[in-house]
Amino acid sequence: MSNKGWIKLHRHLMDKAIWIDSTPEQKTILITLLMMANHKVKEWEWKGEKYVAKPGQFVTSLEKIAINAGKGVSIQNVRTALKKFEKYGFLTNESTNKNRLITIENWESYQCKDEELTSNQQATNKRLTTNKNVKNEKNDIYILTQNEEDFLKVLNTIDNYPFDREKDLKMYHTLKERYEQLDMLEAIKQWSAYKLDEPLKAKSNARSQINTAFKKYIEWGKCLKENKQDNEANYDYNWRGTDRRF
């Protein structure tokens, strides 16, 4: 990574949950990561092998990030921030015994001009999710529908939920096929609200609990597509998850 040049940073970052929910140290690390990312394809050779880093990618270490972030940022701060940023879908983080490859998801969007951002939002209202396969140096680009994105956003707000975009997207389609009558977004919002009073525990099988809840909603006639506006006050919400896995 070269220290020459500059980056653009769009103000819409301040409206994102990742920024609002971050500590001052994590915000410093976030900006540092954006500055460390390559802005164009970079190729190099090491021990006879050729390596390629694409825009938004860079090879680094926890120590290097902490040093670049400056005074007051520890290696533990960096480690915690990377885990948090990965949960939010801001980056992917693939480590080896010596280094790590960090990929900033949709890196360009954090630097685009106002007209570019508006145009992109109005044109698709969708988000690109990139699954990185470093070994094969291959990118599989999947465009989330609005329903998929909204569903994942709700999951990502639940305390102690083990958010994983790939697993949760697969769960979304499994549940959608299994419970066709359900309004998926209403159902997951209902379960999320229930978890405010009955928080997930560290070893909870959250996805199995969601499956059980959706099955109960069908039995109770809750969150159905044809009557999602009905009064739900007469239903009993006190149910428990099982250990049945997807």
C-alpha beads as a LAMMPS data file, in Angstrom:
LAMMPS data file: protein, C-alpha beads

246 atoms
245 bonds

1 atom types
1 bond types

-500.0 500.0 xlo xhi
-500.0 500.0 ylo yhi
-500.0 500.0 zlo zhi

Masses

1 110.0

Atoms # bond

1 1 1 0.000 0.000 0.000
2 1 1 1.304 3.435 -0.950
3 1 1 0.904 6.443 1.359
4 1 1 0.753 8.732 -1.636
5 1 1 -2.518 10.229 -2.815
6 1 1 -5.783 10.649 -0.993
7 1 1 -9.199 9.035 -0.553
8 1 1 -12.700 10.416 -0.778
9 1 1 -15.037 9.738 2.113
10 1 1 -18.779 10.208 1.758
11 1 1 -20.756 11.706 4.635
12 1 1 -23.363 8.949 4.392
13 1 1 -20.966 6.827 6.474
14 1 1 -22.064 8.833 9.528
15 1 1 -25.638 7.590 9.065
16 1 1 -24.659 3.924 9.021
17 1 1 -25.133 1.690 12.071
18 1 1 -21.492 0.625 11.961
19 1 1 -20.419 4.231 12.589
20 1 1 -23.105 5.035 15.140
21 1 1 -22.394 1.873 17.153
22 1 1 -18.591 2.165 17.085
23 1 1 -16.362 3.501 19.837
24 1 1 -13.946 6.375 19.110
25 1 1 -11.111 3.854 18.755
26 1 1 -13.146 1.733 16.335
27 1 1 -14.003 4.783 14.227
28 1 1 -10.301 5.594 14.008
29 1 1 -9.575 2.019 12.932
30 1 1 -12.382 2.111 10.362
31 1 1 -10.989 5.235 8.689
32 1 1 -7.488 3.764 8.868
33 1 1 -8.634 0.633 7.051
34 1 1 -10.209 2.717 4.297
35 1 1 -6.933 4.582 3.868
36 1 1 -4.867 1.375 3.845
37 1 1 -6.949 -0.276 1.123
38 1 1 -5.530 -0.360 -2.395
39 1 1 -7.313 1.999 -4.762
40 1 1 -6.305 -0.007 -7.840
41 1 1 -5.135 -3.514 -8.695
42 1 1 -1.731 -4.254 -7.189
43 1 1 0.457 -7.181 -8.212
44 1 1 3.613 -8.463 -6.563
45 1 1 5.762 -11.568 -6.441
46 1 1 6.963 -13.308 -3.315
47 1 1 8.940 -16.574 -3.115
48 1 1 8.254 -17.237 -6.776
49 1 1 4.492 -16.868 -6.521
50 1 1 2.398 -14.061 -7.989
51 1 1 -0.149 -12.286 -5.795
52 1 1 -2.904 -9.857 -6.730
53 1 1 -4.785 -7.409 -4.493
54 1 1 -7.880 -5.799 -5.957
55 1 1 -9.262 -2.325 -5.154
56 1 1 -10.462 -2.352 -1.561
57 1 1 -8.120 -5.190 -0.611
58 1 1 -4.791 -5.189 1.207
59 1 1 -2.481 -7.564 3.055
60 1 1 -1.528 -6.425 6.543
61 1 1 -1.266 -7.450 10.207
62 1 1 -2.911 -6.455 13.467
63 1 1 0.278 -4.698 14.515
64 1 1 0.468 -2.690 11.292
65 1 1 -3.147 -1.529 11.601
66 1 1 -2.589 -0.476 15.220
67 1 1 0.542 1.463 14.274
68 1 1 -1.222 3.233 11.406
69 1 1 -4.226 4.063 13.602
70 1 1 -1.902 5.844 16.017
71 1 1 -1.639 6.577 19.711
72 1 1 -4.334 5.094 21.927
73 1 1 -5.215 2.168 19.614
74 1 1 -4.046 -1.260 20.800
75 1 1 -3.789 -4.571 18.981
76 1 1 -6.757 -5.775 21.046
77 1 1 -8.734 -2.730 19.868
78 1 1 -7.947 -3.736 16.289
79 1 1 -8.867 -7.382 16.834
80 1 1 -12.218 -6.414 18.409
81 1 1 -12.941 -3.869 15.676
82 1 1 -12.276 -6.346 12.861
83 1 1 -14.712 -8.840 14.370
84 1 1 -17.341 -6.137 14.734
85 1 1 -16.814 -4.764 11.213
86 1 1 -17.049 -8.265 9.765
87 1 1 -20.362 -8.799 11.563
88 1 1 -21.678 -5.592 10.015
89 1 1 -20.601 -6.735 6.551
90 1 1 -18.103 -3.878 6.233
91 1 1 -15.206 -6.206 5.477
92 1 1 -13.996 -9.769 5.198
93 1 1 -10.921 -10.773 7.138
94 1 1 -8.896 -13.844 6.189
95 1 1 -5.829 -14.518 8.303
96 1 1 -2.779 -16.767 8.021
97 1 1 -0.107 -17.471 10.613
98 1 1 1.743 -14.299 9.578
99 1 1 -0.533 -11.910 7.697
100 1 1 -4.164 -11.301 6.846
101 1 1 -6.048 -10.298 3.731
102 1 1 -8.676 -7.644 4.389
103 1 1 -11.325 -6.817 1.806
104 1 1 -13.483 -3.737 2.280
105 1 1 -16.910 -4.647 0.916
106 1 1 -18.202 -2.070 -1.590
107 1 1 -15.096 0.008 -0.938
108 1 1 -15.952 2.470 -3.704
109 1 1 -19.309 3.354 -2.136
110 1 1 -17.607 5.005 0.835
111 1 1 -15.919 7.482 -1.512
112 1 1 -18.446 8.133 -4.262
113 1 1 -19.811 11.528 -5.215
114 1 1 -23.327 12.623 -4.191
115 1 1 -24.727 12.124 -7.671
116 1 1 -23.141 8.672 -7.940
117 1 1 -24.579 7.583 -4.601
118 1 1 -28.066 8.870 -5.420
119 1 1 -27.997 7.326 -8.871
120 1 1 -26.956 3.944 -7.520
121 1 1 -29.631 3.968 -4.816
122 1 1 -32.426 4.969 -7.173
123 1 1 -31.341 2.628 -9.944
124 1 1 -31.272 -0.602 -7.969
125 1 1 -32.004 -0.017 -4.285
126 1 1 -29.974 -3.178 -3.841
127 1 1 -26.619 -4.016 -2.411
128 1 1 -23.769 -6.069 -3.808
129 1 1 -22.551 -8.819 -1.548
130 1 1 -19.227 -10.334 -2.579
131 1 1 -18.133 -13.746 -1.393
132 1 1 -14.363 -13.883 -1.580
133 1 1 -12.541 -17.036 -2.542
134 1 1 -8.891 -16.070 -2.155
135 1 1 -7.545 -19.475 -3.044
136 1 1 -9.149 -19.409 -6.477
137 1 1 -8.915 -15.618 -6.792
138 1 1 -12.570 -15.597 -7.802
139 1 1 -15.427 -13.241 -6.897
140 1 1 -19.043 -14.431 -6.922
141 1 1 -21.269 -11.353 -6.890
142 1 1 -24.792 -11.740 -5.553
143 1 1 -27.306 -8.885 -5.618
144 1 1 -29.561 -8.875 -2.561
145 1 1 -33.240 -8.198 -3.052
146 1 1 -34.782 -5.573 -0.789
147 1 1 -36.603 -8.282 1.184
148 1 1 -33.381 -10.223 1.718
149 1 1 -31.527 -7.122 2.814
150 1 1 -34.273 -6.060 5.231
151 1 1 -34.409 -9.557 6.734
152 1 1 -30.636 -9.615 7.296
153 1 1 -30.692 -6.128 8.786
154 1 1 -33.170 -7.237 11.459
155 1 1 -31.013 -10.251 12.345
156 1 1 -27.975 -8.021 12.670
157 1 1 -29.677 -5.928 15.371
158 1 1 -30.429 -8.868 17.703
159 1 1 -28.155 -9.119 20.728
160 1 1 -25.929 -12.215 20.767
161 1 1 -27.171 -13.371 17.369
162 1 1 -24.331 -15.171 15.491
163 1 1 -24.791 -13.166 12.304
164 1 1 -23.351 -14.763 9.176
165 1 1 -24.585 -13.375 5.859
166 1 1 -24.073 -16.567 3.891
167 1 1 -25.724 -18.815 6.481
168 1 1 -28.530 -16.371 7.168
169 1 1 -29.278 -15.807 3.504
170 1 1 -29.522 -19.578 3.091
171 1 1 -31.799 -19.729 6.145
172 1 1 -33.987 -16.982 4.660
173 1 1 -34.648 -19.011 1.511
174 1 1 -35.166 -22.218 3.473
175 1 1 -37.770 -20.551 5.692
176 1 1 -39.406 -18.775 2.753
177 1 1 -39.879 -22.095 0.969
178 1 1 -40.910 -23.943 4.125
179 1 1 -43.436 -21.368 5.346
180 1 1 -44.861 -19.835 2.187
181 1 1 -47.830 -18.242 3.975
182 1 1 -45.619 -16.120 6.261
183 1 1 -44.670 -12.530 5.729
184 1 1 -40.949 -13.097 6.306
185 1 1 -40.087 -9.570 7.395
186 1 1 -43.005 -9.293 9.810
187 1 1 -42.154 -12.695 11.258
188 1 1 -38.501 -11.919 11.906
189 1 1 -39.426 -8.531 13.393
190 1 1 -41.852 -10.315 15.711
191 1 1 -39.142 -12.749 16.819
192 1 1 -36.665 -9.898 17.272
193 1 1 -39.133 -8.073 19.523
194 1 1 -39.649 -11.245 21.562
195 1 1 -35.887 -11.507 22.070
196 1 1 -35.834 -8.128 23.790
197 1 1 -37.507 -9.837 26.768
198 1 1 -35.891 -13.256 26.282
199 1 1 -32.331 -12.531 25.058
200 1 1 -30.299 -15.166 23.309
201 1 1 -27.698 -16.928 25.401
202 1 1 -24.150 -17.538 24.259
203 1 1 -24.774 -21.148 23.240
204 1 1 -28.303 -20.699 21.903
205 1 1 -29.145 -22.302 18.585
206 1 1 -30.653 -19.102 17.237
207 1 1 -31.495 -20.332 13.736
208 1 1 -33.290 -23.362 15.125
209 1 1 -35.275 -21.064 17.414
210 1 1 -36.278 -18.935 14.443
211 1 1 -37.478 -22.013 12.594
212 1 1 -39.532 -23.061 15.624
213 1 1 -40.987 -19.573 15.968
214 1 1 -42.018 -19.420 12.323
215 1 1 -43.670 -22.820 12.650
216 1 1 -45.617 -21.534 15.664
217 1 1 -46.643 -18.398 13.795
218 1 1 -48.233 -20.584 11.116
219 1 1 -50.113 -22.539 13.800
220 1 1 -51.275 -19.349 15.508
221 1 1 -52.133 -17.563 12.267
222 1 1 -49.626 -14.797 13.047
223 1 1 -47.587 -12.755 10.566
224 1 1 -49.412 -14.258 7.606
225 1 1 -49.270 -12.452 4.273
226 1 1 -53.033 -12.069 3.999
227 1 1 -53.677 -10.803 7.542
228 1 1 -50.488 -9.199 8.775
229 1 1 -52.449 -6.129 9.882
230 1 1 -54.721 -8.129 12.185
231 1 1 -54.685 -7.558 15.929
232 1 1 -52.227 -10.010 17.467
233 1 1 -52.814 -9.233 21.123
234 1 1 -54.674 -12.467 21.888
235 1 1 -51.847 -14.779 20.985
236 1 1 -49.472 -16.364 23.460
237 1 1 -45.875 -15.348 22.680
238 1 1 -44.260 -17.528 25.319
239 1 1 -42.600 -20.275 23.327
240 1 1 -39.179 -21.842 23.437
241 1 1 -36.776 -22.892 20.726
242 1 1 -35.705 -26.482 20.168
243 1 1 -32.401 -28.039 19.212
244 1 1 -33.574 -29.032 15.737
245 1 1 -31.030 -27.757 13.239
246 1 1 -31.317 -26.768 9.602

Bonds

1 1 1 2
2 1 2 3
3 1 3 4
4 1 4 5
5 1 5 6
6 1 6 7
7 1 7 8
8 1 8 9
9 1 9 10
10 1 10 11
11 1 11 12
12 1 12 13
13 1 13 14
14 1 14 15
15 1 15 16
16 1 16 17
17 1 17 18
18 1 18 19
19 1 19 20
20 1 20 21
21 1 21 22
22 1 22 23
23 1 23 24
24 1 24 25
25 1 25 26
26 1 26 27
27 1 27 28
28 1 28 29
29 1 29 30
30 1 30 31
31 1 31 32
32 1 32 33
33 1 33 34
34 1 34 35
35 1 35 36
36 1 36 37
37 1 37 38
38 1 38 39
39 1 39 40
40 1 40 41
41 1 41 42
42 1 42 43
43 1 43 44
44 1 44 45
45 1 45 46
46 1 46 47
47 1 47 48
48 1 48 49
49 1 49 50
50 1 50 51
51 1 51 52
52 1 52 53
53 1 53 54
54 1 54 55
55 1 55 56
56 1 56 57
57 1 57 58
58 1 58 59
59 1 59 60
60 1 60 61
61 1 61 62
62 1 62 63
63 1 63 64
64 1 64 65
65 1 65 66
66 1 66 67
67 1 67 68
68 1 68 69
69 1 69 70
70 1 70 71
71 1 71 72
72 1 72 73
73 1 73 74
74 1 74 75
75 1 75 76
76 1 76 77
77 1 77 78
78 1 78 79
79 1 79 80
80 1 80 81
81 1 81 82
82 1 82 83
83 1 83 84
84 1 84 85
85 1 85 86
86 1 86 87
87 1 87 88
88 1 88 89
89 1 89 90
90 1 90 91
91 1 91 92
92 1 92 93
93 1 93 94
94 1 94 95
95 1 95 96
96 1 96 97
97 1 97 98
98 1 98 99
99 1 99 100
100 1 100 101
101 1 101 102
102 1 102 103
103 1 103 104
104 1 104 105
105 1 105 106
106 1 106 107
107 1 107 108
108 1 108 109
109 1 109 110
110 1 110 111
111 1 111 112
112 1 112 113
113 1 113 114
114 1 114 115
115 1 115 116
116 1 116 117
117 1 117 118
118 1 118 119
119 1 119 120
120 1 120 121
121 1 121 122
122 1 122 123
123 1 123 124
124 1 124 125
125 1 125 126
126 1 126 127
127 1 127 128
128 1 128 129
129 1 129 130
130 1 130 131
131 1 131 132
132 1 132 133
133 1 133 134
134 1 134 135
135 1 135 136
136 1 136 137
137 1 137 138
138 1 138 139
139 1 139 140
140 1 140 141
141 1 141 142
142 1 142 143
143 1 143 144
144 1 144 145
145 1 145 146
146 1 146 147
147 1 147 148
148 1 148 149
149 1 149 150
150 1 150 151
151 1 151 152
152 1 152 153
153 1 153 154
154 1 154 155
155 1 155 156
156 1 156 157
157 1 157 158
158 1 158 159
159 1 159 160
160 1 160 161
161 1 161 162
162 1 162 163
163 1 163 164
164 1 164 165
165 1 165 166
166 1 166 167
167 1 167 168
168 1 168 169
169 1 169 170
170 1 170 171
171 1 171 172
172 1 172 173
173 1 173 174
174 1 174 175
175 1 175 176
176 1 176 177
177 1 177 178
178 1 178 179
179 1 179 180
180 1 180 181
181 1 181 182
182 1 182 183
183 1 183 184
184 1 184 185
185 1 185 186
186 1 186 187
187 1 187 188
188 1 188 189
189 1 189 190
190 1 190 191
191 1 191 192
192 1 192 193
193 1 193 194
194 1 194 195
195 1 195 196
196 1 196 197
197 1 197 198
198 1 198 199
199 1 199 200
200 1 200 201
201 1 201 202
202 1 202 203
203 1 203 204
204 1 204 205
205 1 205 206
206 1 206 207
207 1 207 208
208 1 208 209
209 1 209 210
210 1 210 211
211 1 211 212
212 1 212 213
213 1 213 214
214 1 214 215
215 1 215 216
216 1 216 217
217 1 217 218
218 1 218 219
219 1 219 220
220 1 220 221
221 1 221 222
222 1 222 223
223 1 223 224
224 1 224 225
225 1 225 226
226 1 226 227
227 1 227 228
228 1 228 229
229 1 229 230
230 1 230 231
231 1 231 232
232 1 232 233
233 1 233 234
234 1 234 235
235 1 235 236
236 1 236 237
237 1 237 238
238 1 238 239
239 1 239 240
240 1 240 241
241 1 241 242
242 1 242 243
243 1 243 244
244 1 244 245
245 1 245 246
